[in-house]
Amino acid sequence: MARQHEHRSVIITGSTSGIGLGIASAFAREGANITLNGFGDAAAIEAMRAAMAEEFGVKVRYSAADMSKPTQIATMVSEAAAAFGGCDMLVNNAGIQYVAPVDEFPIEKWDAIIAINLSSVFHATRAALPHMKSAKWGRVINIASAHGLVASPFKSAYVAAKHGVVGFTKSCALEVAEQGITVNAICPGYVFTPLVEKQIDDQAKVHGIPRENVIRDILLAPQPNKRFAEVNEVAALTVYLASDAAQGITGTAMSIDGGWTAR
């Protein structure tokens, strides 16, 4: 069976672990050439890059671009386009989090979250669109959050940034709607990743309660189905939105949140 993204190329920001790595692996499985991006141990990243290339028979590059630095983002896109003969698909996934009341929120944390979670989406998309326009085909998929649609207390910067991502997605989609390019957002609720697993253990210790109680009564309190989304579920939707079958879907914010935003 033909792989649906054979010979296409995709950049996935924040893809050395968690959701981003899952998305990268899903695209590689479908034959796309990959640009990984993110932080981590250099040797571990190189091993990951080589293993992905070997397993799926695709070309895999790595960019250490800092998503808070516009010039580095632009260089990442231009180098990927030069290596692969274009920039077919862009997945804006990089993100960070910090939790505090508004009047106690560190200014530097606010600035960092807005830069990485929101502004990097603009900078990467701005750099990628000329390549997509030239090819008259492209896919931009922004990994937003349930917090791009609804709010929670103490997450003002994250909520503001993710709402901004959803708004940017809509505006950008309208601009390129007649040029063979779609722009969509995915809004996951809690996804089970190593980072979330660490939160479970930390909160269990802090509150002195079992892991099961942390999961059900704290983390998954807003999710009616009481289960984490899986990385492969987010990855599967991302790959679908990048497919030719999804060419009529643009400007949307699609939820994978167990019913969270249905309330």
C-alpha contacts under 8 A as a table, 3 or more apart, distances in Angstrom:
res1	aa1	res2	aa2	distance
2	A	6	E	7.73
3	R	6	E	5.46
3	R	29	R	7.72
3	R	30	E	4.69
3	R	31	G	5.67
4	Q	30	E	5.70
4	Q	31	G	7.13
4	Q	243	S	6.97
5	H	8	R	5.42
5	H	27	F	7.21
5	H	30	E	5.29
5	H	31	G	5.24
5	H	32	A	5.13
5	H	243	S	7.45
6	E	30	E	6.36
6	E	31	G	4.11
6	E	32	A	5.29
7	H	31	G	6.28
7	H	32	A	5.49
7	H	33	N	6.47
8	R	31	G	7.44
8	R	32	A	4.91
8	R	33	N	6.16
8	R	88	D	6.05
8	R	89	M	7.76
9	S	32	A	5.21
9	S	33	N	4.55
9	S	34	I	5.93
9	S	35	T	7.83
9	S	84	F	6.56
9	S	86	G	7.33
9	S	87	C	5.96
9	S	88	D	5.35
9	S	89	M	6.19
10	V	27	F	7.77
10	V	32	A	6.65
10	V	33	N	6.30
10	V	34	I	5.27
10	V	35	T	6.25
10	V	87	C	6.60
10	V	88	D	6.08
10	V	89	M	4.47
10	V	90	L	5.51
10	V	91	V	7.33
11	I	34	I	6.10
11	I	35	T	4.67
11	I	36	L	6.48
11	I	37	N	7.87
11	I	77	V	7.69
11	I	80	A	7.60
11	I	87	C	7.71
11	I	89	M	6.43
11	I	90	L	4.91
11	I	91	V	6.08
12	I	15	S	5.79
12	I	20	G	6.51
12	I	23	I	7.67
12	I	24	A	6.57
12	I	34	I	7.67
12	I	35	T	6.34
12	I	36	L	5.78
12	I	37	N	6.49
12	I	90	L	6.15
12	I	91	V	4.69
12	I	92	N	6.16
12	I	93	N	6.59
13	T	20	G	6.95
13	T	36	L	6.67
13	T	37	N	5.01
13	T	38	G	6.57
13	T	67	M	7.97
13	T	91	V	6.45
13	T	92	N	5.42
13	T	93	N	5.22
13	T	94	A	5.15
14	G	17	S	7.36
14	G	20	G	5.66
14	G	21	L	7.83
14	G	36	L	7.57
14	G	37	N	5.33
14	G	38	G	4.56
14	G	39	F	7.65
14	G	92	N	7.86
14	G	93	N	5.62
14	G	94	A	4.06
14	G	95	G	7.13
15	S	18	G	7.21
15	S	19	I	7.17
15	S	20	G	3.81
15	S	21	L	4.39
15	S	22	G	7.78
15	S	23	I	7.69
15	S	24	A	6.73
15	S	36	L	5.55
15	S	37	N	5.36
15	S	38	G	5.76
15	S	93	N	7.45
15	S	94	A	7.49
16	T	20	G	6.70
16	T	21	L	5.35
16	T	36	L	6.67
16	T	37	N	6.32
16	T	38	G	5.33
16	T	39	F	6.79
16	T	40	G	7.20
16	T	45	I	6.89
17	S	20	G	6.10
17	S	21	L	4.85
17	S	22	G	7.62
18	G	21	L	5.52
18	G	22	G	6.39
18	G	193	T	5.47
18	G	194	P	6.85
18	G	195	L	7.76
18	G	231	V	7.21
19	I	22	G	5.09
19	I	23	I	6.21
19	I	93	N	7.90
19	I	193	T	7.29
19	I	231	V	5.38
19	I	234	V	7.35
19	I	235	A	7.37
20	G	23	I	5.09
20	G	24	A	6.18
20	G	93	N	6.16
20	G	94	A	7.69
21	L	24	A	5.00
21	L	25	S	6.16
22	G	25	S	5.19
22	G	26	A	6.23
22	G	231	V	6.02
22	G	232	N	6.31
22	G	235	A	6.03
23	I	26	A	5.08
23	I	27	F	6.30
23	I	231	V	7.87
23	I	232	N	7.54
23	I	234	V	7.43
23	I	235	A	4.44
23	I	236	A	7.71
23	I	238	T	7.09
23	I	239	V	7.68
24	A	27	F	5.26
24	A	28	A	6.16
24	A	34	I	6.81
24	A	36	L	7.29
25	S	28	A	5.02
25	S	29	R	6.11
25	S	52	M	7.06
26	A	29	R	5.12
26	A	30	E	6.53
26	A	232	N	7.89
26	A	235	A	6.17
26	A	236	A	7.09
26	A	239	V	7.03
27	F	30	E	5.05
27	F	31	G	6.52
27	F	32	A	5.50
27	F	33	N	7.93
27	F	34	I	7.64
27	F	239	V	6.44
28	A	31	G	5.05
28	A	32	A	5.01
28	A	33	N	6.47
28	A	34	I	6.70
28	A	52	M	7.37
28	A	53	A	7.88
28	A	56	F	5.93
28	A	58	V	6.51
29	R	32	A	7.44
29	R	56	F	5.59
31	G	56	F	7.08
31	G	57	G	7.56
31	G	58	V	6.26
32	A	58	V	6.62
32	A	59	K	7.98
33	N	58	V	5.43
33	N	59	K	4.90
33	N	60	V	5.87
33	N	84	F	7.49
34	I	58	V	7.61
34	I	59	K	6.30
34	I	60	V	4.63
34	I	61	R	6.08
35	T	60	V	5.86
35	T	61	R	4.67
35	T	62	Y	5.45
35	T	63	S	6.85
35	T	80	A	6.70
36	L	49	R	7.82
36	L	60	V	7.25
36	L	61	R	6.06
36	L	62	Y	4.62
36	L	63	S	6.11
37	N	62	Y	5.77
37	N	63	S	4.92
37	N	64	A	5.72
37	N	65	A	6.76
38	G	63	S	7.32
38	G	64	A	5.92
38	G	65	A	7.25
38	G	66	D	7.63
38	G	94	A	7.79
39	F	64	A	6.77
40	G	44	A	7.40
40	G	45	I	6.70
41	D	44	A	5.30
41	D	45	I	6.16
42	A	45	I	5.14
42	A	46	E	6.16
43	A	46	E	5.13
43	A	47	A	6.19
44	A	47	A	5.11
44	A	48	M	6.16
45	I	48	M	4.98
45	I	49	R	6.06
46	E	49	R	4.99
46	E	50	A	6.09
47	A	50	A	5.23
47	A	51	A	6.03
48	M	51	A	5.17
48	M	52	M	6.17
49	R	52	M	5.32
49	R	53	A	6.31
49	R	60	V	6.04
49	R	61	R	7.00
49	R	62	Y	7.19
50	A	53	A	5.19
50	A	54	E	6.12
50	A	60	V	7.39
51	A	54	E	5.09
51	A	55	E	5.96
52	M	55	E	5.21
52	M	56	F	6.13
52	M	57	G	7.93
52	M	58	V	7.81
52	M	60	V	7.13
53	A	56	F	5.64
53	A	57	G	5.39
53	A	58	V	5.03
53	A	59	K	5.61
53	A	60	V	5.54
54	E	57	G	5.36
54	E	58	V	7.31
61	R	80	A	7.89
63	S	76	M	6.22
65	A	69	K	7.68
65	A	72	Q	5.16
65	A	73	I	5.93
65	A	75	T	7.95
65	A	76	M	6.29
66	D	69	K	5.52
66	D	72	Q	6.26
66	D	73	I	6.99
67	M	70	P	7.13
67	M	72	Q	7.42
67	M	73	I	6.23
67	M	94	A	7.36
67	M	115	A	7.47
67	M	116	I	5.41
67	M	120	S	5.65
68	S	112	A	7.08
68	S	115	A	5.24
68	S	116	I	5.14
68	S	119	S	7.79
68	S	120	S	6.54
69	K	72	Q	5.43
69	K	73	I	6.39
69	K	120	S	7.99
70	P	73	I	5.07
70	P	74	A	6.26
70	P	120	S	7.12
70	P	123	H	6.06
71	T	74	A	5.16
71	T	75	T	6.23
72	Q	75	T	5.04
72	Q	76	M	6.14
73	I	76	M	5.08
73	I	77	V	6.46
73	I	120	S	7.45
73	I	123	H	6.66
73	I	124	A	5.95
74	A	77	V	5.29
74	A	78	S	6.22
74	A	123	H	6.99
74	A	124	A	6.50
74	A	127	A	5.67
75	T	78	S	5.11
75	T	79	E	5.94
76	M	79	E	5.36
76	M	80	A	6.15
77	V	80	A	5.15
77	V	81	A	6.11
77	V	87	C	7.50
77	V	124	A	6.98
77	V	127	A	6.31
77	V	128	A	6.31
78	S	81	A	5.09
78	S	82	A	6.14
78	S	127	A	7.47
78	S	128	A	7.99
79	E	82	A	5.05
79	E	83	A	6.11
80	A	83	A	5.10
80	A	84	F	6.09
80	A	86	G	7.42
80	A	87	C	6.98
81	A	84	F	5.31
81	A	85	G	5.32
81	A	86	G	4.14
81	A	87	C	5.02
81	A	131	H	7.62
82	A	85	G	5.35
82	A	86	G	6.54
83	A	86	G	7.83
84	F	87	C	7.35
86	G	131	H	5.89
86	G	132	M	7.62
86	G	135	A	7.99
87	C	90	L	7.46
87	C	128	A	6.25
87	C	131	H	5.73
87	C	132	M	6.36
87	C	138	G	7.75
88	D	131	H	7.52
88	D	132	M	6.04
88	D	137	W	6.96
88	D	138	G	5.01
88	D	139	R	6.53
89	M	138	G	5.68
89	M	139	R	4.68
89	M	140	V	5.89
89	M	141	I	7.93
89	M	242	A	7.24
90	L	124	A	7.97
90	L	125	T	7.43
90	L	128	A	7.36
90	L	139	R	6.30
90	L	140	V	4.87
90	L	141	I	6.28
91	V	140	V	5.97
91	V	141	I	4.80
91	V	142	N	5.74
91	V	143	I	7.24
92	N	120	S	7.86
92	N	121	V	5.81
92	N	124	A	7.66
92	N	140	V	7.66
92	N	141	I	6.32
92	N	142	N	4.73
92	N	143	I	6.01
93	N	142	N	6.32
93	N	143	I	5.01
93	N	144	A	7.69
94	A	116	I	6.68
94	A	117	N	6.40
95	G	113	I	7.32
95	G	116	I	5.84
95	G	117	N	4.78
96	I	113	I	6.07
96	I	116	I	7.09
96	I	117	N	6.76
97	Q	113	I	6.74
97	Q	155	K	7.94
97	Q	158	Y	6.32
98	Y	109	K	6.95
98	Y	113	I	7.90
98	Y	155	K	6.84
98	Y	157	A	7.84
98	Y	158	Y	7.51
99	V	105	F	7.82
99	V	154	F	5.30
99	V	155	K	5.21
100	A	104	E	6.25
100	A	105	F	5.34
100	A	154	F	4.76
100	A	155	K	6.61
101	P	104	E	5.27
101	P	105	F	5.82
101	P	153	P	7.59
101	P	154	F	4.76
101	P	155	K	7.67
101	P	156	S	7.89
102	V	105	F	5.05
102	V	154	F	6.73
102	V	156	S	6.66
105	F	109	K	7.23
105	F	110	W	7.09
106	P	109	K	5.27
106	P	110	W	6.47
107	I	110	W	5.10
107	I	111	D	6.25
108	E	111	D	5.10
108	E	112	A	6.10
109	K	112	A	5.08
109	K	113	I	6.12
110	W	113	I	5.32
110	W	114	I	6.22
110	W	157	A	5.56
111	D	114	I	5.29
111	D	115	A	6.03
112	A	115	A	5.05
112	A	116	I	6.06
113	I	116	I	5.34
113	I	117	N	5.50
113	I	118	L	7.51
113	I	157	A	6.34
113	I	158	Y	6.52
113	I	161	A	7.24
114	I	117	N	5.45
114	I	118	L	5.19
114	I	119	S	6.23
114	I	157	A	6.73
114	I	158	Y	7.56
114	I	160	A	8.00
114	I	161	A	5.59
115	A	118	L	5.78
115	A	119	S	4.73
115	A	120	S	6.10
116	I	119	S	6.10
116	I	120	S	5.30
116	I	121	V	7.90
117	N	120	S	6.43
117	N	121	V	7.09
117	N	158	Y	7.53
117	N	161	A	5.95
117	N	162	K	7.05
117	N	165	V	7.95
118	L	121	V	5.41
118	L	122	F	6.96
118	L	161	A	5.19
118	L	162	K	6.90
118	L	164	G	6.56
118	L	165	V	5.89
119	S	122	F	5.17
119	S	123	H	6.28
120	S	123	H	4.97
120	S	124	A	5.92
121	V	124	A	5.44
121	V	125	T	5.99
121	V	142	N	7.42
121	V	165	V	7.33
122	F	125	T	5.24
122	F	126	R	5.84
122	F	168	F	7.83
123	H	126	R	5.12
123	H	127	A	6.29
124	A	127	A	5.21
124	A	128	A	6.14
125	T	128	A	5.02
125	T	129	L	5.89
125	T	140	V	7.31
126	R	129	L	5.69
126	R	130	P	7.70
127	A	130	P	6.78
128	A	131	H	5.66
128	A	132	M	6.57
129	L	132	M	4.97
129	L	133	K	5.96
129	L	138	G	7.86
130	P	133	K	5.06
130	P	134	S	6.10
131	H	134	S	5.15
131	H	135	A	6.39
132	M	135	A	5.10
132	M	136	K	5.91
132	M	137	W	5.42
132	M	138	G	4.87
132	M	139	R	7.98
132	M	181	I	7.05
133	K	136	K	4.82
133	K	137	W	6.60
133	K	138	G	7.48
133	K	179	Q	6.45
133	K	180	G	7.81
133	K	181	I	7.58
134	S	137	W	7.94
135	A	138	G	7.60
136	K	179	Q	5.57
136	K	180	G	5.21
136	K	181	I	7.09
137	W	179	Q	6.90
137	W	180	G	4.51
137	W	181	I	5.19
138	G	180	G	6.42
138	G	181	I	4.42
138	G	182	T	6.51
139	R	181	I	5.60
139	R	182	T	5.15
139	R	183	V	6.08
139	R	241	L	7.82
139	R	242	A	5.60
140	V	181	I	7.68
140	V	182	T	6.30
140	V	183	V	4.68
140	V	184	N	6.46
140	V	242	A	7.87
141	I	183	V	5.83
141	I	184	N	5.02
141	I	185	A	5.56
141	I	186	I	7.33
141	I	238	T	6.97
141	I	241	L	7.55
141	I	242	A	7.70
142	N	165	V	7.24
142	N	169	T	7.35
142	N	183	V	7.77
142	N	184	N	6.23
142	N	185	A	4.52
142	N	186	I	6.29
143	I	185	A	5.71
143	I	186	I	5.00
143	I	187	C	6.40
143	I	188	P	7.81
144	A	147	H	7.63
144	A	148	G	6.00
144	A	162	K	5.43
144	A	163	H	7.94
144	A	165	V	6.29
144	A	166	V	6.84
144	A	185	A	5.98
144	A	186	I	5.58
144	A	187	C	4.89
144	A	188	P	7.15
145	S	148	G	5.09
145	S	149	L	7.43
145	S	162	K	6.32
145	S	186	I	6.81
145	S	187	C	3.82
145	S	188	P	4.84
145	S	189	G	6.26
145	S	255	S	7.91
146	A	149	L	5.47
146	A	150	V	6.24
146	A	187	C	4.87
146	A	188	P	5.47
146	A	189	G	5.17
146	A	255	S	6.85
146	A	257	D	6.68
146	A	260	W	7.46
146	A	261	T	6.88
147	H	150	V	4.95
147	H	151	A	5.39
147	H	152	S	7.32
147	H	158	Y	7.50
147	H	159	V	5.19
147	H	162	K	6.17
147	H	163	H	6.98
147	H	187	C	7.65
147	H	189	G	7.96
148	G	151	A	7.64
148	G	159	V	6.05
148	G	160	A	7.58
148	G	161	A	7.60
148	G	162	K	4.24
148	G	163	H	3.98
148	G	164	G	7.36
148	G	165	V	7.16
148	G	166	V	6.17
148	G	187	C	6.86
149	L	162	K	7.97
149	L	163	H	6.32
149	L	166	V	7.92
149	L	187	C	7.91
149	L	261	T	7.18
150	V	159	V	7.79
150	V	261	T	6.85
151	A	155	K	7.88
151	A	159	V	6.07
152	S	155	K	6.23
152	S	156	S	7.89
152	S	159	V	7.58
153	P	156	S	6.96
155	K	158	Y	5.42
155	K	159	V	5.94
156	S	159	V	5.22
156	S	160	A	5.93
157	A	160	A	5.12
157	A	161	A	6.02
158	Y	161	A	5.11
158	Y	162	K	6.06
159	V	162	K	5.23
159	V	163	H	6.00
160	A	163	H	5.23
160	A	164	G	6.12
161	A	164	G	4.93
161	A	165	V	6.27
162	K	165	V	4.88
162	K	166	V	6.42
163	H	166	V	5.23
163	H	167	G	6.33
164	G	167	G	5.04
164	G	168	F	5.99
165	V	168	F	5.04
165	V	169	T	6.03
165	V	185	A	7.74
166	V	169	T	5.06
166	V	170	K	6.47
166	V	185	A	6.36
166	V	253	A	6.54
167	G	170	K	5.29
167	G	171	S	6.35
168	F	171	S	5.18
168	F	172	C	5.95
169	T	172	C	5.34
169	T	173	A	6.00
169	T	183	V	5.94
169	T	184	N	5.88
169	T	185	A	6.40
169	T	251	G	5.87
169	T	252	T	7.53
170	K	173	A	5.18
170	K	174	L	6.42
170	K	183	V	7.48
170	K	184	N	7.54
170	K	250	T	7.95
170	K	251	G	4.40
170	K	252	T	6.82
171	S	174	L	5.36
171	S	175	E	6.59
171	S	251	G	7.52
172	C	175	E	5.15
172	C	176	V	6.57
172	C	183	V	6.75
172	C	251	G	7.72
173	A	176	V	5.53
173	A	177	A	5.74
173	A	181	I	7.76
173	A	182	T	6.04
173	A	183	V	4.89
173	A	184	N	7.38
173	A	250	T	6.04
173	A	251	G	4.99
174	L	177	A	5.26
174	L	251	G	7.05
175	E	178	E	7.99
176	V	179	Q	5.31
176	V	180	G	7.38
176	V	181	I	5.89
176	V	182	T	7.23
177	A	180	G	6.72
177	A	181	I	6.24
177	A	182	T	6.60
177	A	250	T	7.67
178	E	181	I	7.44
180	G	247	Q	7.85
182	T	247	Q	6.81
182	T	249	I	6.98
182	T	250	T	4.98
182	T	251	G	7.38
183	V	250	T	5.28
183	V	251	G	5.67
183	V	252	T	7.74
184	N	241	L	7.66
184	N	249	I	7.61
184	N	250	T	5.44
184	N	251	G	5.15
184	N	252	T	5.13
184	N	253	A	6.21
184	N	254	M	7.88
185	A	251	G	7.56
185	A	252	T	6.10
185	A	253	A	4.59
185	A	254	M	6.24
186	I	234	V	7.85
186	I	238	T	7.71
186	I	253	A	5.52
186	I	254	M	4.81
186	I	255	S	5.95
186	I	256	I	7.39
187	C	253	A	6.36
187	C	254	M	5.72
187	C	255	S	4.54
187	C	256	I	6.04
187	C	257	D	7.31
188	P	191	V	6.91
188	P	229	A	7.47
188	P	234	V	7.40
188	P	255	S	5.72
188	P	256	I	4.55
188	P	257	D	5.22
189	G	223	Q	7.45
189	G	228	F	7.70
189	G	229	A	7.07
189	G	255	S	7.72
189	G	256	I	6.16
189	G	257	D	4.13
189	G	258	G	7.25
189	G	260	W	7.23
190	Y	196	V	7.99
190	Y	219	L	7.49
190	Y	220	L	7.32
190	Y	228	F	5.60
190	Y	229	A	6.27
190	Y	257	D	7.04
191	V	196	V	7.44
191	V	228	F	5.19
191	V	229	A	4.56
191	V	230	E	5.60
191	V	231	V	6.42
192	F	196	V	5.94
192	F	197	E	6.91
192	F	228	F	5.58
192	F	229	A	6.27
192	F	230	E	5.70
192	F	231	V	6.79
193	T	196	V	5.22
193	T	197	E	6.24
193	T	231	V	7.25
194	P	197	E	4.97
194	P	198	K	6.27
195	L	198	K	5.23
195	L	199	Q	6.51
196	V	199	Q	4.94
196	V	200	I	6.34
197	E	200	I	5.11
197	E	201	D	6.52
198	K	201	D	5.22
198	K	202	D	6.12
199	Q	202	D	5.06
199	Q	203	Q	6.01
200	I	203	Q	5.35
200	I	204	A	6.08
200	I	211	R	6.28
200	I	214	V	6.24
200	I	215	I	6.75
201	D	204	A	5.13
201	D	205	K	6.39
201	D	211	R	6.70
202	D	205	K	5.32
202	D	206	V	6.26
203	Q	206	V	4.92
203	Q	207	H	5.91
203	Q	208	G	7.92
203	Q	214	V	6.76
204	A	207	H	5.43
204	A	208	G	5.48
204	A	209	I	5.13
204	A	210	P	5.84
204	A	211	R	5.62
204	A	214	V	6.18
205	K	208	G	5.06
205	K	209	I	7.04
209	I	213	N	6.46
209	I	214	V	7.04
210	P	213	N	5.43
210	P	214	V	6.64
211	R	214	V	5.09
211	R	215	I	6.23
212	E	215	I	5.18
212	E	216	R	6.18
213	N	216	R	5.23
213	N	217	D	5.45
213	N	218	I	7.29
214	V	217	D	5.57
214	V	218	I	5.10
214	V	219	L	6.32
215	I	218	I	5.91
215	I	219	L	5.12
215	I	220	L	5.71
216	R	219	L	6.36
216	R	220	L	5.04
216	R	221	A	6.02
216	R	226	K	6.36
217	D	220	L	6.27
217	D	221	A	5.12
218	I	221	A	5.33
219	L	222	P	7.61
220	L	223	Q	5.15
220	L	224	P	7.81
220	L	226	K	5.60
220	L	227	R	6.93
220	L	228	F	7.46
221	A	224	P	7.45
221	A	226	K	7.35
222	P	260	W	5.56
223	Q	226	K	5.50
223	Q	227	R	7.35
223	Q	257	D	6.47
223	Q	258	G	5.32
223	Q	259	G	5.93
223	Q	260	W	4.65
224	P	258	G	5.91
224	P	259	G	5.58
224	P	260	W	6.22
225	N	258	G	5.11
225	N	259	G	6.78
226	K	258	G	7.33
227	R	258	G	7.27
228	F	258	G	7.96
229	A	233	E	6.74
229	A	234	V	7.68
229	A	256	I	6.97
229	A	257	D	7.02
229	A	258	G	7.55
230	E	233	E	5.30
230	E	234	V	6.87
231	V	234	V	5.35
231	V	235	A	6.21
232	N	235	A	4.85
232	N	236	A	5.92
233	E	236	A	5.16
233	E	237	L	6.42
234	V	237	L	5.34
234	V	238	T	6.24
234	V	256	I	7.37
235	A	238	T	5.02
235	A	239	V	6.21
236	A	239	V	5.22
236	A	240	Y	6.19
237	L	240	Y	5.00
237	L	241	L	6.13
238	T	241	L	5.21
238	T	242	A	6.38
239	V	242	A	5.14
239	V	243	S	6.40
240	Y	243	S	5.09
240	Y	245	A	7.43
240	Y	246	A	6.56
241	L	245	A	7.91
241	L	246	A	5.29
241	L	247	Q	7.78
241	L	249	I	7.43
242	A	246	A	6.77
243	S	246	A	5.52
243	S	247	Q	7.10
244	D	247	Q	5.31
245	A	248	G	7.76
246	A	249	I	5.40
247	Q	250	T	7.52
249	I	252	T	7.00
255	S	261	T	7.82
256	I	259	G	7.91
257	D	260	W	5.38
257	D	261	T	7.17
259	G	262	A	5.13
259	G	263	R	7.26
260	W	263	R	6.35
